[in-house]
Amino acid sequence: MEFDLPLRKIIHVDMDAFYASVEQLDDPILRGKAIAVGGGGSRGVVSAASYEARKFGVRSAMAGSLAIKLCPHLIFVKTRFDRYREISDKVRKVFYEYSDLVEPLSLDEAYIDVTENKKGNPSATLIAQEIRAKIFERTGLRASAGISINKFIAKVASDFNKPNGQKTVPPEEVLKFLEVLDIKKFYGVGKVMKEKMYRHGIYTGADLKTKSVEFLEEHFGKSGAYYYNIVRGIHNSQVKAERTRKSLAAERTFSENISSEIFMIEKLENIATEVERRLKKSKVAGKTVTLKIKYSDFTLQTRSKTLSLYIASKDLIMETVKELLFQEGMKNSVRLLGISMSNLNNEDKTETKKVTEKEIDVQLKWDF
């Protein structure tokens, strides 16, 4: 049976070292130097690092004390989220000049569906070049891009030629590209899942492809079908310009304020367990993880990240929560913590079609 699959041209644009690059843009003294955004003080955490700092091993979510040991001449700069949002708005305006199908993932990255675009340009590769050039012209910042037939491959490809580069994976090269891909580069394969796959002898896409859908579902649950499809180039998630804002959350108020991130992680583990229970009870999963922090002075802060696939397990939720927790230092002691999941998969309950080799052929026979 032959399926009539939608054939898309998707671009994933990712700004290069965005926060750090904005700081270097605004302060010429910082250009060409190793800088870390955030991270200052004895308990500070690095939110972002310039490429000059990354050469020494400095990474986001790293303790500032460790960062300075790795790079003694590192310069710490305070975060300025209002400025980052201002630049992000300018970047997104460029995207909308080419398509209304823009799905932002964060301030510094987004998917753009240019299958039918406002410029009438049939080449997604050339459009990505134009977008990156316009971003530089209007903001002075560099961006990288990945271009392919679906969101998953485009996002993976955008990392290949960073910084200030792009990579196109045309239909005829998709299967080969995925087969040689390290399994840890597959989105949805975090630290926990990576180790689990290693135990089953799965190290690359080629290894994954040898496993039947029955094997994958037996060992990886509902995600098994996703992995089976994705390594064969099948990922039909559309670029969504608008999302239904439904969420599921849990939070805790503490009898005594907390000032240590270590103690916060312990509390967040318990909250994530409750979120997992509620997700399973409702038989849903979510893509956007939001961390809610209420400080002792009653000021409220939320930090969010949108993932490339739906998750519902505590371990995967906590991976993102920890990243959000260490995104910047605490402003004060904390009296409440909460975790919410939004962008839930309760909108489309249609049964997944059985994958056939014929279906794959249809998707790949396309003049990219």
Disulfide bonds with the S-S distance in Angstrom:
none
